[in-house]
């Protein structure tokens, strides 16, 4: 079983420097609407556990 938990996407605007939430297809600044943003979070992938069985 593989469980994926999506993390919220956060961006920082290069124009007004605001840090706001964004959506995957629209990385726009939530304050001024500019498209010149940098991704702060939301692209992480953390593998918490692997369970394996061996053939005996």
N, C-alpha and C positions, 0 to 999 in steps of 0.2 A: 504494500500500500504506500502510495506517495501522496503526502498531504502538502499542498502549497498554500502558504499564507502570504497574500499580497500586502506590501507595506505602502503607506501613503507616499505619493510623489511630492517632494518639496523642491522648489527652485529658488534661486537668488537672481534677481533682475540686475543686469549689468548697467542699466540706465538709472533706476531710482534706488537700487540696492535693497529693495524689500525682499523678504523671504516669505513666500506664500505657497499654498498647495496648488497643484496642477493635475491635469489628467494626462494619460499616456499619449494621446494623439494631439494634445494641445498644451505644449510647455510654455504657455504665456504667463506673464506676470499678472497676478491677481490684483495688484494695485494700479498700475498704469497701462496694462494691456500690451506692453512691449514683448516682442518675440525673442529678444536677445537675453536669454537666461542661461544659467548654468545649473546642472542637476546636483542637488545636495543629498538627496536620499530617494529611495524607491527602486534602486537597481540592485539592491543586495540580494544575495542568495545564501542562505545558511542551511547547511545539512546538519540536522540535529542528531540523527541516528541511522545506522545501517545495520540491518539484521541479515545474517547470511546462514545458510545451511550447507554443510558439507556432505558429500556422498560417502557412505561407509561401506 
